Structures are given as structure tokens and as C-alpha cells.
Amino acid sequence: MLKISVPEEEALKILQEIFIKARNDAGAQVMQATADSFKRLLAPSMENEVRLATKERADQDAIKVFTQNLRQLLMAPPLGQKRVLGIDPGFRTGCKVVCLDAQGKLLRNDTIYPTGSAMQQEQAGHTILDLVKEHKLEFIAIGNGTASRETDEFVRSLNLPKEVNVMVVSESGASVYSASDVAREEFPDYDVTVRGAVSIARRLQDPLAELVKIDPKSIGVGQYQHDVDQTLLKQSLDDTVISCVNLVGVELNTASKQLLTYVSGLGPARA
């Protein structure tokens, strides 16, 4: 427990110099009153004020860091209109694989087991190579969660075409998106694992357009973000998202409703 204390003797001396006017019985009563009021009322009040002021300054500094981290994530250079294979890695349940066209539309989804038995690994390799060839995929995006390193090593060990690049992408907040109303509206016929893989692939294509669909607090902008003033945090993060969207602009032909909502002058209904 945090406790803030002041030198009691020095504090009492200051109070007595202010309030004690004479050295008599009345002065002795005032001395007792000042000592009692300091210990019982003034000291706790001062402690609370200092604690609140310190907490407020700490919150402001922490939120400033969180907004800077969020801005860096949102302003990451987009890959552009490239065909992407997204992989949400996993051990026991396997890796969810999705193929997206250049506009981010889901073309195909599958499940592979690159960390399973030798037969499963062989089948996983064939599946990836066939998908890359069939859909003319240019990039492979792998989530950085559980089994990411093993999946990345497996994919890079395959005999992929030279023009296919493999990249590891942050999947912070992908699980939040996959279970959200936005994801259910976009992909009503697919489960949360497929939606998560789609989010990972789209983050490579256009980080800003995809991350605006997720509550900024769920993107992983910093540690202990739940300890700061939540109202101030939400306002600062939302302002950062609005600033980034309006700085970059949107492509009306492909922009989602969630992205358009952040454009100045457009509300949810108009978006």
C-alpha cells in the first residue's frame, strides 16, 4: 500500500507558529487542537491530495505513451493491394489459413498442422504451396502468437516461389475482433478462428483500415493501461485514431463502415 508522509514535528511547528498566540492555558489547548487536527484531519487530506495529483500526472504521462504506441501501429506503412495468405498459428488446434485477394476479400480457408506428425507436416506443406499457386499469392502473414516461431520456420523451409515474402504480424486484439459484432457482420458463416486469421492478413495489407475495427485498448498499446483513468484513456486513444484516419484519408471503394465513421464530418449513420 502506498503511503505519503511529511515530517510531523516540522509540520506541527509551522502550525503552532501560525495559531498559538500566547504561552498560557489557552495556548496549551490550541497546541493540543493543532496536533489532533493535523494527525486526524490535515495529514490524511494532504496525503490524498498528493496521491491524486501524482496519479493524475502519472496517468497523463502513461496515456501519452499509449497514444504514441497506437499512432505507430496505425501509421505503419500498408502493403497495398497484394494477395495475402494469412496464418493464425497454433499447436493443438492447428493453424488457421486464409487466402485474401488484393481487396481483402476472403477466397479460401483451411486448417494445417505444421507442428504435428510427419504426415501432417507434409500435408501442411502441400496445402500452403497449392494455395500459393492456385490463388497467385504474393505475401504470407503469420501471427506472432502461440507457435508463431515454429510456424514461421516451417513456412520458410518450404520451396516457395522467390517472389513470395513471409512476414510476422502482430495479432494483438485479433481475438477481440473475431468475437465482435463487426466480425460477425462481415463473416457470419465463419467461426472466430477464421475471422482472426483474416484480421492478421488484412493488418499486413492495410494496418489502419483493419485496426480501427478494434477497441484501441485491445490492440496492446502498453502495459497497465487498465490502471489509468479509463475515460481519459478512451478519449485520447479515440482522438489518436481520428487524427490518423484524417491524416491518411480513406479509399471509398474499399473502406469499411468502421473506417468511415472516424472521418471528420461522418457519423455512424452516414458512414
Secondary structure in CASP SS format (residue, H / E / C, confidence):
PFRMAT SS
TARGET T0000
AUTHOR 0000-0000-0000
METHOD secondary structure of the structure
MODEL  1
M C 1.00
L C 1.00
K C 1.00
I C 1.00
S C 1.00
V C 1.00
P C 1.00
E H 1.00
E H 1.00
E H 1.00
A H 1.00
L H 1.00
K H 1.00
I H 1.00
L H 1.00
Q H 1.00
E H 1.00
I H 1.00
F H 1.00
I C 1.00
K C 1.00
A C 1.00
R C 1.00
N C 1.00
D H 1.00
A H 1.00
G H 1.00
A H 1.00
Q H 1.00
V H 1.00
M H 1.00
Q H 1.00
A H 1.00
T H 1.00
A H 1.00
D H 1.00
S H 1.00
F H 1.00
K H 1.00
R H 1.00
L H 1.00
L H 1.00
A H 1.00
P H 1.00
S H 1.00
M H 1.00
E H 1.00
N H 1.00
E H 1.00
V H 1.00
R H 1.00
L H 1.00
A H 1.00
T H 1.00
K H 1.00
E H 1.00
R H 1.00
A H 1.00
D H 1.00
Q H 1.00
D H 1.00
A H 1.00
I H 1.00
K H 1.00
V H 1.00
F H 1.00
T H 1.00
Q H 1.00
N H 1.00
L H 1.00
R H 1.00
Q H 1.00
L H 1.00
L H 1.00
M C 1.00
A C 1.00
P C 1.00
P C 1.00
L C 1.00
G C 1.00
Q C 1.00
K C 1.00
R C 1.00
V E 1.00
L E 1.00
G E 1.00
I E 1.00
D E 1.00
P C 1.00
G C 1.00
F C 1.00
R C 1.00
T C 1.00
G C 1.00
C E 1.00
K E 1.00
V E 1.00
V E 1.00
C E 1.00
L E 1.00
D C 1.00
A C 1.00
Q C 1.00
G C 1.00
K C 1.00
L E 1.00
L E 1.00
R E 1.00
N E 1.00
D E 1.00
T E 1.00
I E 1.00
Y C 1.00
P C 1.00
T C 1.00
G C 1.00
S C 1.00
A H 1.00
M H 1.00
Q H 1.00
Q H 1.00
E H 1.00
Q H 1.00
A H 1.00
G H 1.00
H H 1.00
T H 1.00
I H 1.00
L H 1.00
D H 1.00
L H 1.00
V H 1.00
K H 1.00
E H 1.00
H H 1.00
K C 1.00
L C 1.00
E C 1.00
F E 1.00
I E 1.00
A E 1.00
I E 1.00
G E 1.00
N C 1.00
G C 1.00
T C 1.00
A C 1.00
S H 1.00
R H 1.00
E H 1.00
T H 1.00
D H 1.00
E H 1.00
F H 1.00
V H 1.00
R H 1.00
S H 1.00
L C 1.00
N C 1.00
L C 1.00
P C 1.00
K C 1.00
E C 1.00
V C 1.00
N E 1.00
V E 1.00
M E 1.00
V E 1.00
V E 1.00
S C 1.00
E C 1.00
S C 1.00
G C 1.00
A H 1.00
S H 1.00
V H 1.00
Y H 1.00
S H 1.00
A C 1.00
S C 1.00
D H 1.00
V H 1.00
A H 1.00
R H 1.00
E H 1.00
E H 1.00
F C 1.00
P C 1.00
D C 1.00
Y C 1.00
D C 1.00
V H 1.00
T H 1.00
V H 1.00
R H 1.00
G H 1.00
A H 1.00
V H 1.00
S H 1.00
I H 1.00
A H 1.00
R H 1.00
R H 1.00
L H 1.00
Q H 1.00
D C 1.00
P H 1.00
L H 1.00
A H 1.00
E H 1.00
L H 1.00
V C 1.00
K C 1.00
I C 1.00
D C 1.00
P H 1.00
K H 1.00
S H 1.00
I C 1.00
G C 1.00
V C 1.00
G C 1.00
Q C 1.00
Y C 1.00
Q H 1.00
H H 1.00
D H 1.00
V C 1.00
D C 1.00
Q H 1.00
T H 1.00
L H 1.00
L H 1.00
K H 1.00
Q H 1.00
S H 1.00
L H 1.00
D H 1.00
D H 1.00
T H 1.00
V H 1.00
I H 1.00
S H 1.00
C H 1.00
V H 1.00
N H 1.00
L H 1.00
V H 1.00
G C 1.00
V C 1.00
E C 1.00
L C 1.00
N C 1.00
T C 1.00
A C 1.00
S C 1.00
K H 1.00
Q H 1.00
L H 1.00
L H 1.00
T H 1.00
Y C 1.00
V C 1.00
S C 1.00
G C 1.00
L C 1.00
G C 1.00
P C 1.00
A C 1.00
R C 1.00
A C 1.00
END
